[in-house]
Structure formats: C-alpha cells, structure tokens
Amino acid sequence: MAKGYKQPQAKRGAGMMSQLAKLQEQMAQAQSDLAEETVTESVGGGVISITITGDQQCRSIQIAPEILEDVDVEMLQDLITSGVNKALESSRALAAEKMAPFTNMLGGLGLGI
C-alpha cells in the first residue's frame, strides 16, 4: 500500500459490525441454551427438591409425602423458601458461567458490561 493510504471508514467498520452481529447471535444461542438447562437443589435432607432453569424459571417443586404426615406449616414454608433461594443461586451461577465469555469480551471492548 502507498504510504499515507487510509482504508475507507466503511470497510474498517464493517468487519467489527459483522463480528458484533456474530457475537449477538452467539449470545442469543447461549441464552436459549440456558432456558433448557436446569439445576435442582434439595433441602431438609431431600424432602423438598426445587428445579429451576438457567434463565430462572421454576420447573418443579417436589415435596416428599412423609413430610406432610406431621405437617408444620411454618417449617414447610421455610423449607420451600430456602430451597427456592438455593436453586435460584445455583441457576444464577450457571448463567454467569455460560455468559462469562460474552460479558468479558464486551467489557473488554469498553461497553461496561
């Protein structure tokens, strides 16, 4: 190339725009995958099990029948609350792990994510 030649702006920006479009597509796929992945947490020695997706949607709450024989409503409520919070924490950790490559890359571009 001749000394002092500057590549036209449109061509330089086009490469970055296609990279960002590809990144956006990959992020959308990762988010879609997260919606299908689940985490299950148990509390109370396994009498309550909560299953939540990677995008924080509750899929199921399972309660062992034996806990209902001598039901203490407050204890049951506490166990369910504890189980949901534990499952949400695991789900958020899964999401952070799966999305880390994208947040790191975007943060490195100065987008403050």
DSSP file (Angstrom, degrees, kcal/mol; ACC not computed):
  #  RESIDUE AA STRUCTURE BP1 BP2  ACC     N-H-->O    O-->H-N    N-H-->O    O-->H-N    TCO  KAPPA ALPHA  PHI   PSI    X-CA   Y-CA   Z-CA
    1    1 A M              0   0    0      0, 0.0     3,-0.1     0, 0.0     2,-0.1   0.000 360.0 360.0 360.0 149.1    0.0    0.0    0.0
    2    2 A A    >   -     0   0    0      1,-0.1     3,-2.1     2,-0.1     2,-0.1  -0.383 360.0 -94.0 -70.5 146.3    1.1    3.5   -0.7
    3    3 A K  T 3  S+     0   0    0      1,-0.3    -1,-0.1    -2,-0.1     3,-0.1  -0.361 112.0  19.5 -60.4 134.8    2.4    5.5    2.2
    4    4 A G  T 3  S+     0   0    0      1,-0.3    -1,-0.3    -3,-0.1     2,-0.2   0.422  87.1 145.8  86.1  -2.1   -0.3    7.6    3.8
    5    5 A Y    <   -     0   0    0     -3,-2.1     2,-0.5     1,-0.0    -1,-0.3  -0.509  31.3-161.9 -72.0 133.4   -3.1    5.4    2.4
    6    6 A K        -     0   0    0     -2,-0.2     3,-0.1    -3,-0.1    -1,-0.0  -0.970  19.6-122.4-118.2 129.6   -6.1    5.1    4.7
    7    7 A Q        -     0   0    0     -2,-0.5     5,-0.1     1,-0.1     0, 0.0  -0.427  42.9 -93.7 -65.8 140.4   -8.6    2.4    4.2
    8    8 A P    >>  -     0   0    0      0, 0.0     4,-1.5     0, 0.0     3,-0.6  -0.242  31.2-122.7 -56.2 143.2  -12.1    3.8    3.8
    9    9 A Q  H 3> S+     0   0    0      1,-0.2     4,-2.4     2,-0.2     5,-0.3   0.854 106.1  60.8 -56.4 -41.3  -14.1    4.0    7.0
   10   10 A A  H 3> S+     0   0    0      1,-0.2     4,-1.6     2,-0.2    -1,-0.2   0.887 105.5  47.3 -59.7 -40.4  -17.0    1.9    5.8
   11   11 A K  H <> S+     0   0    0     -3,-0.6     4,-1.1     2,-0.2    -1,-0.2   0.888 111.5  49.6 -71.0 -38.4  -14.8   -1.2    5.2
   12   12 A R  H  X S+     0   0    0     -4,-1.5     4,-0.9     1,-0.2     3,-0.3   0.921 115.2  43.8 -66.0 -42.7  -13.0   -0.9    8.6
   13   13 A G  H  X S+     0   0    0     -4,-2.4     4,-2.3     1,-0.2    -1,-0.2   0.773 102.4  67.6 -72.9 -27.0  -16.3   -0.6   10.5
   14   14 A A  H  X S+     0   0    0     -4,-1.6     4,-2.3    -5,-0.3    -1,-0.2   0.883  97.9  52.1 -63.8 -39.2  -18.0   -3.4    8.5
   15   15 A G  H  X S+     0   0    0     -4,-1.1     4,-1.9    -3,-0.3    -1,-0.2   0.914 111.4  45.9 -63.3 -43.2  -15.7   -6.1   10.0
   16   16 A M  H  X S+     0   0    0     -4,-0.9     4,-2.6     2,-0.2    -2,-0.2   0.886 111.2  53.1 -68.0 -37.6  -16.4   -5.0   13.5
   17   17 A M  H  X S+     0   0    0     -4,-2.3     4,-2.3     1,-0.2    -2,-0.2   0.898 109.6  48.0 -65.7 -38.9  -20.1   -4.8   12.8
   18   18 A S  H  X S+     0   0    0     -4,-2.3     4,-2.2     2,-0.2    -1,-0.2   0.874 111.4  51.1 -69.8 -34.6  -20.2   -8.4   11.4
   19   19 A Q  H  X S+     0   0    0     -4,-1.9     4,-2.5     2,-0.2    -2,-0.2   0.911 111.2  47.8 -65.4 -42.0  -18.2   -9.5   14.5
   20   20 A L  H  X S+     0   0    0     -4,-2.6     4,-2.6     2,-0.2    -2,-0.2   0.879 110.8  51.3 -66.2 -37.2  -20.7   -7.9   16.8
   21   21 A A  H  X S+     0   0    0     -4,-2.3     4,-2.0     2,-0.2    -1,-0.2   0.904 111.6  47.5 -65.1 -40.4  -23.6   -9.4   14.8
   22   22 A K  H  X S+     0   0    0     -4,-2.2     4,-2.4     2,-0.2    -2,-0.2   0.906 111.9  50.1 -66.3 -41.3  -22.0  -12.8   15.2
   23   23 A L  H  X S+     0   0    0     -4,-2.5     4,-2.6     2,-0.2    -2,-0.2   0.906 109.4  51.5 -62.1 -42.6  -21.4  -12.2   18.9
   24   24 A Q  H  X S+     0   0    0     -4,-2.6     4,-2.2     1,-0.2    -1,-0.2   0.895 109.9  49.8 -62.0 -40.1  -25.0  -11.2   19.3
   25   25 A E  H  X S+     0   0    0     -4,-2.0     4,-2.0     2,-0.2    -2,-0.2   0.903 111.2  48.7 -64.9 -42.2  -26.1  -14.4   17.6
   26   26 A Q  H  X S+     0   0    0     -4,-2.4     4,-2.4     2,-0.2    -2,-0.2   0.886 110.7  51.0 -66.1 -38.7  -23.9  -16.5   19.9
   27   27 A M  H  X S+     0   0    0     -4,-2.6     4,-2.5     2,-0.2    -2,-0.2   0.912 108.7  51.1 -64.8 -42.1  -25.2  -14.7   22.9
   28   28 A A  H  X S+     0   0    0     -4,-2.2     4,-2.1     1,-0.2    -1,-0.2   0.896 110.8  49.1 -62.1 -40.0  -28.8  -15.4   21.9
   29   29 A Q  H  X S+     0   0    0     -4,-2.0     4,-2.6     2,-0.2    -2,-0.2   0.910 110.3  50.5 -65.5 -42.0  -28.0  -19.1   21.4
   30   30 A A  H  X S+     0   0    0     -4,-2.4     4,-2.2     1,-0.2    -2,-0.2   0.897 111.0  48.9 -63.0 -40.4  -26.3  -19.2   24.8
   31   31 A Q  H  X S+     0   0    0     -4,-2.5     4,-1.5     2,-0.2    -1,-0.2   0.888 110.9  50.3 -66.5 -38.4  -29.4  -17.6   26.4
   32   32 A S  H  X S+     0   0    0     -4,-2.1     4,-0.6     1,-0.2    -2,-0.2   0.907 110.0  50.4 -64.1 -42.2  -31.6  -20.1   24.6
   33   33 A D  H >X S+     0   0    0     -4,-2.6     4,-1.4     1,-0.2     3,-1.1   0.891 106.1  56.2 -62.5 -39.8  -29.5  -23.0   25.8
   34   34 A L  H 3< S+     0   0    0     -4,-2.2    20,-1.7     1,-0.3    21,-0.5   0.859  99.2  60.1 -61.0 -35.4  -29.7  -21.6   29.4
   35   35 A A  H 3< S+     0   0    0     -4,-1.5    -1,-0.3    19,-0.3    -2,-0.2   0.748 109.5  44.1 -65.0 -22.0  -33.5  -21.8   29.1
   36   36 A E  H << S+     0   0    0     -3,-1.1    -1,-0.2    -4,-0.6    -2,-0.2   0.705  97.4  85.5 -94.9 -23.4  -33.2  -25.5   28.5
   37   37 A E     <  -     0   0    0     -4,-1.4    17,-2.0    -3,-0.1     2,-0.3  -0.532  62.7-162.6 -80.9 147.0  -30.6  -26.3   31.2
   38   38 A T  E     -A   53   0A   0     15,-0.3     2,-0.4    -2,-0.2    15,-0.2  -0.905  15.1-157.7-128.6 156.4  -31.8  -27.0   34.8
   39   39 A V  E     -A   52   0A   0     13,-2.7    13,-2.7    -2,-0.3     2,-0.4  -0.978  11.5-158.3-125.5 144.4  -30.4  -27.1   38.3
   40   40 A T  E     -A   51   0A   0     -2,-0.4     2,-0.4    11,-0.2    11,-0.2  -0.991   8.6-175.2-126.2 130.7  -32.0  -29.0   41.1
   41   41 A E  E     -A   50   0A   0      9,-2.4     9,-3.0    -2,-0.4     2,-0.3  -0.956   7.5-156.5-124.2 143.9  -31.4  -28.3   44.8
   42   42 A S  E     -A   49   0A   0     -2,-0.4     2,-0.3     7,-0.2     7,-0.2  -0.905  10.2-178.5-119.5 148.6  -32.7  -30.2   47.8
   43   43 A V  E  >> +A   48   0A   0      5,-2.3     5,-1.7    -2,-0.3     4,-0.6  -0.898  59.0  41.3-136.3 166.9  -33.3  -29.0   51.3
   44   44 A G  T >45S-     0   0    0     -2,-0.3     3,-0.7     1,-0.2    -1,-0.1   0.866 134.3 -52.9  64.9  36.9  -34.4  -30.7   54.6
   45   45 A G  T 345S-     0   0    0      1,-0.2    -1,-0.2    -3,-0.1    -2,-0.0   0.758 109.6 -50.1  69.4  23.3  -32.5  -33.8   53.9
   46   46 A G  T 345S+     0   0    0     -3,-0.5    -1,-0.2     2,-0.2    -2,-0.2   0.494 107.7 118.9  95.5   4.9  -34.0  -34.2   50.5
   47   47 A V  T <<5S+     0   0    0     -3,-0.7    17,-2.9    -4,-0.6     2,-0.4   0.742  78.4  41.7 -76.5 -20.3  -37.7  -33.8   51.5
   48   48 A I  E   < -AB  43  63A   0     -5,-1.7    -5,-2.3    15,-0.2     2,-0.4  -0.995  69.1-178.3-125.9 127.9  -38.0  -30.7   49.2
   49   49 A S  E     -AB  42  62A   0     13,-2.4    13,-3.2    -2,-0.4     2,-0.4  -0.995   5.6-166.2-127.3 132.1  -36.4  -30.5   45.8
   50   50 A I  E     -AB  41  61A   0     -9,-3.0    -9,-2.4    -2,-0.4     2,-0.5  -0.961   2.3-162.9-118.9 131.0  -36.6  -27.5   43.5
   51   51 A T  E     +AB  40  60A   0      9,-2.7     8,-3.1    -2,-0.4     9,-1.7  -0.969  14.4 174.1-116.7 126.5  -35.7  -27.5   39.8
   52   52 A I  E     -AB  39  58A   0    -13,-2.7   -13,-2.7    -2,-0.5     6,-0.2  -0.968  26.2-122.1-131.9 144.3  -35.1  -24.2   38.1
   53   53 A T  E >   -A   38   0A   0      4,-2.6     3,-1.7    -2,-0.3   -15,-0.3  -0.285  33.9-102.3 -78.7 169.1  -33.9  -23.4   34.6
   54   54 A G  T 3  S+     0   0    0    -17,-2.0   -19,-0.3   -20,-1.7    41,-0.1   0.651 123.8  56.1 -66.9 -15.5  -30.7  -21.4   33.7
   55   55 A D  T 3  S-     0   0    0    -21,-0.5    -1,-0.3   -18,-0.3   -20,-0.1   0.037 124.5-102.6-104.8  26.4  -33.0  -18.4   32.9
   56   56 A Q  S <  S+     0   0    0     -3,-1.7     2,-0.5     1,-0.2    -2,-0.1   0.803  72.2 143.1  63.2  39.0  -34.5  -18.6   36.4
   57   57 A Q        -     0   0    0    -22,-0.1    -4,-2.6    31,-0.0     2,-0.4  -0.938  51.9-124.6-105.9 127.6  -37.9  -20.2   35.6
   58   58 A C  E     +B   52   0A   0     -2,-0.5    -6,-0.3    -6,-0.2     3,-0.1  -0.573  29.7 177.6 -72.9 123.4  -39.1  -22.7   38.3
   59   59 A R  E     -     0   0A   0     -8,-3.1     2,-0.3    -2,-0.4    -7,-0.2   0.820  60.5 -10.9 -93.8 -39.0  -39.8  -26.0   36.6
   60   60 A S  E     -B   51   0A   0     -9,-1.7    -9,-2.7     2,-0.0     2,-0.4  -0.994  41.4-155.4-161.9 154.0  -40.9  -28.1   39.6
   61   61 A I  E     -B   50   0A   0     -2,-0.3     2,-0.5   -11,-0.2   -11,-0.2  -0.988  21.1-165.6-128.6 120.6  -41.1  -28.3   43.4
   62   62 A Q  E     -B   49   0A   0    -13,-3.2   -13,-2.4    -2,-0.4     2,-0.5  -0.929   3.0-168.8-112.5 131.5  -41.2  -31.8   44.8
   63   63 A I  E     -B   48   0A   0     -2,-0.5   -15,-0.2   -15,-0.2   -16,-0.1  -0.975  25.2-123.4-120.2 124.6  -42.3  -32.5   48.3
   64   64 A A    >>  -     0   0    0    -17,-2.9     3,-1.5    -2,-0.5     4,-0.5  -0.470  20.2-130.7 -65.8 132.6  -41.8  -35.9   49.9
   65   65 A P  H >> S+     0   0    0      0, 0.0     3,-1.4     0, 0.0     4,-0.5   0.810 101.0  67.0 -56.2 -33.2  -45.1  -37.3   51.1
   66   66 A E  H >> S+     0   0    0      1,-0.3     3,-0.8     2,-0.2     4,-0.6   0.782  92.0  60.8 -63.6 -25.3  -43.8  -38.2   54.5
   67   67 A I  H <4 S+     0   0    0     -3,-1.5    -1,-0.3     1,-0.2     5,-0.3   0.767  99.5  57.3 -71.5 -22.1  -43.2  -34.5   55.4
   68   68 A L  H X< S+     0   0    0     -3,-1.4     3,-0.9    -4,-0.5    -1,-0.2   0.614  88.9  75.1 -83.3 -12.4  -47.0  -33.9   55.0
   69   69 A E  H << S+     0   0    0     -3,-0.8     2,-0.3    -4,-0.5    -1,-0.2   0.930 113.2  21.6 -64.8 -45.3  -47.9  -36.6   57.6
   70   70 A D  T 3< S-     0   0    0     -4,-0.6    -1,-0.3    -3,-0.2     2,-0.2  -0.536  95.1-169.7-117.3  61.8  -46.9  -34.4   60.5
   71   71 A V    <   -     0   0    0     -3,-0.9     2,-0.6    -2,-0.3    -3,-0.1  -0.330  18.9-174.2 -68.5 127.0  -47.1  -31.1   58.8
   72   72 A D     >  -     0   0    0     -5,-0.3     4,-2.6    -2,-0.2     3,-0.3  -0.960  14.9-156.2-113.2 106.0  -45.8  -28.0   60.4
   73   73 A V  H  > S+     0   0    0     -2,-0.6     4,-2.7     1,-0.2     5,-0.2   0.871  89.7  50.0 -56.5 -43.8  -46.8  -25.2   58.0
   74   74 A E  H  > S+     0   0    0      1,-0.2     4,-2.4     2,-0.2    -1,-0.2   0.908 111.8  48.2 -63.4 -41.2  -44.1  -22.8   59.1
   75   75 A M  H  > S+     0   0    0     -3,-0.3     4,-2.6     2,-0.2    -2,-0.2   0.923 112.2  49.6 -64.5 -43.4  -41.4  -25.4   58.7
   76   76 A L  H  X S+     0   0    0     -4,-2.6     4,-2.5     1,-0.2    -2,-0.2   0.916 111.5  48.7 -61.6 -44.0  -42.7  -26.4   55.3
   77   77 A Q  H  X S+     0   0    0     -4,-2.7     4,-2.6    -5,-0.2    -1,-0.2   0.912 111.9  49.3 -62.2 -42.6  -42.8  -22.7   54.2
   78   78 A D  H  X S+     0   0    0     -4,-2.4     4,-2.7     2,-0.2    -2,-0.2   0.903 111.1  49.7 -63.9 -41.3  -39.3  -22.2   55.4
   79   79 A L  H  X S+     0   0    0     -4,-2.6     4,-2.7     2,-0.2    -2,-0.2   0.919 112.2  47.1 -64.3 -43.2  -38.0  -25.3   53.6
   80   80 A I  H  X S+     0   0    0     -4,-2.5     4,-2.7     2,-0.2     5,-0.2   0.934 113.6  48.0 -64.1 -45.1  -39.7  -24.2   50.3
   81   81 A T  H  X S+     0   0    0     -4,-2.6     4,-2.4     1,-0.2    -2,-0.2   0.929 113.6  47.7 -60.2 -45.7  -38.3  -20.7   50.6
   82   82 A S  H  X S+     0   0    0     -4,-2.7     4,-2.4     1,-0.2    -2,-0.2   0.911 112.7  49.0 -61.9 -43.5  -34.8  -22.0   51.4
   83   83 A G  H  X S+     0   0    0     -4,-2.7     4,-2.5     2,-0.2    -2,-0.2   0.904 110.9  49.1 -64.6 -42.4  -35.0  -24.4   48.5
   84   84 A V  H  X S+     0   0    0     -4,-2.7     4,-2.7     2,-0.2     5,-0.2   0.931 112.7  47.8 -63.3 -45.5  -36.1  -21.8   46.0
   85   85 A N  H  X S+     0   0    0     -4,-2.4     4,-2.1    -5,-0.2    -2,-0.2   0.902 112.5  49.0 -63.2 -40.5  -33.4  -19.4   47.1
   86   86 A K  H  X S+     0   0    0     -4,-2.4     4,-2.0    -5,-0.2    -1,-0.2   0.915 113.1  46.9 -64.6 -43.2  -30.7  -22.1   46.9
   87   87 A A  H  X S+     0   0    0     -4,-2.5     4,-2.5     2,-0.2    -2,-0.2   0.894 111.0  51.8 -66.8 -39.9  -31.9  -23.2   43.4
   88   88 A L  H  X S+     0   0    0     -4,-2.7     4,-2.7     2,-0.2    -1,-0.2   0.907 108.2  52.0 -61.9 -41.2  -32.0  -19.6   42.2
   89   89 A E  H  X S+     0   0    0     -4,-2.1     4,-2.0     1,-0.2    -2,-0.2   0.917 111.6  46.2 -61.4 -43.4  -28.4  -19.1   43.5
   90   90 A S  H  X S+     0   0    0     -4,-2.0     4,-2.3     2,-0.2    -1,-0.2   0.887 111.9  51.8 -65.8 -38.8  -27.3  -22.2   41.5
   91   91 A S  H  X S+     0   0    0     -4,-2.5     4,-2.5     2,-0.2    -2,-0.2   0.904 109.4  49.0 -64.8 -42.1  -29.2  -21.0   38.5
   92   92 A R  H  X S+     0   0    0     -4,-2.7     4,-2.7     2,-0.2    -1,-0.2   0.891 110.2  51.5 -64.8 -38.9  -27.6  -17.6   38.6
   93   93 A A  H  X S+     0   0    0     -4,-2.0     4,-2.2     2,-0.2    -2,-0.2   0.907 110.2  49.3 -64.2 -41.3  -24.1  -19.2   38.9
   94   94 A L  H  X S+     0   0    0     -4,-2.3     4,-2.4     2,-0.2    -2,-0.2   0.931 112.3  47.8 -61.4 -46.0  -24.9  -21.4   35.9
   95   95 A A  H  X S+     0   0    0     -4,-2.5     4,-2.3     1,-0.2    -2,-0.2   0.909 111.2  50.4 -62.6 -42.8  -26.0  -18.3   33.9
   96   96 A A  H  X S+     0   0    0     -4,-2.7     4,-1.1     1,-0.2    -1,-0.2   0.900 111.6  48.9 -62.7 -40.1  -22.9  -16.3   34.9
   97   97 A E  H  < S+     0   0    0     -4,-2.2    -2,-0.2     1,-0.2     3,-0.2   0.916 114.5  44.1 -65.0 -44.0  -20.6  -19.2   33.9
   98   98 A K  H  < S+     0   0    0     -4,-2.4     4,-0.2     1,-0.2    -2,-0.2   0.819 120.0  40.8 -72.4 -31.1  -22.3  -19.7   30.5
   99   99 A M  H >X S+     0   0    0     -4,-2.3     4,-2.4    -5,-0.2     3,-0.7   0.532  87.9  95.6 -95.3  -7.2  -22.4  -15.9   29.7
  100  100 A A  H 3X S+     0   0    0     -4,-1.1     4,-2.9     1,-0.2     5,-0.3   0.873  79.3  55.9 -54.3 -43.8  -19.0  -15.1   31.1
  101  101 A P  H 3> S+     0   0    0      0, 0.0     4,-1.8     0, 0.0    -1,-0.2   0.888 112.5  43.4 -58.7 -35.3  -17.2  -15.3   27.7
  102  102 A F  H <> S+     0   0    0     -3,-0.7     4,-2.8    -4,-0.2     5,-0.3   0.915 114.7  46.8 -76.4 -43.2  -19.6  -12.7   26.3
  103  103 A T  H  X S+     0   0    0     -4,-2.4     4,-2.3     2,-0.2    10,-0.2   0.890 114.0  49.5 -66.9 -36.9  -19.6  -10.3   29.3
  104  104 A N  H  X S+     0   0    0     -4,-2.9     4,-2.0    -5,-0.3    -1,-0.2   0.924 113.3  46.5 -64.7 -43.8  -15.8  -10.5   29.4
  105  105 A M  H  X S+     0   0    0     -4,-1.8     4,-1.0    -5,-0.3    -2,-0.2   0.927 115.3  44.8 -65.3 -45.5  -15.5   -9.8   25.7
  106  106 A L  H  <>S+     0   0    0     -4,-2.8     5,-2.1     1,-0.2     3,-0.3   0.873 111.8  52.6 -68.6 -35.7  -17.9   -6.9   25.8
  107  107 A G  H ><5S+     0   0    0     -4,-2.3     3,-1.5    -5,-0.3     5,-0.4   0.879 106.0  55.0 -63.8 -37.2  -16.4   -5.5   28.9
  108  108 A G  H 3<5S+     0   0    0     -4,-2.0    -1,-0.2     1,-0.3    -2,-0.2   0.733 101.2  58.9 -67.8 -22.9  -13.0   -5.6   27.1
  109  109 A L  T 3<5S-     0   0    0     -4,-1.0    -1,-0.3    -3,-0.3    -2,-0.2   0.442 121.9-107.8 -84.3   1.1  -14.5   -3.6   24.3
  110  110 A G  T < 5S+     0   0    0     -3,-1.5    -3,-0.2    -4,-0.1    -2,-0.1   0.723  82.8 128.9  82.5  20.9  -15.3   -0.8   26.7
  111  111 A L      < -     0   0    0     -5,-2.1    -4,-0.2     1,-0.0    -3,-0.1   0.478  68.8-129.2 -89.8  -0.9  -19.0   -1.4   26.7
  112  112 A G              0   0    0     -5,-0.4    -5,-0.2    -6,-0.3    -9,-0.0   0.773 360.0 360.0  66.7  29.3  -19.1   -1.6   30.5
  113  113 A I              0   0    0    -10,-0.2    -6,-0.1    -7,-0.1    -1,-0.1   0.433 360.0 360.0 -94.2 360.0  -21.0   -4.9   30.8
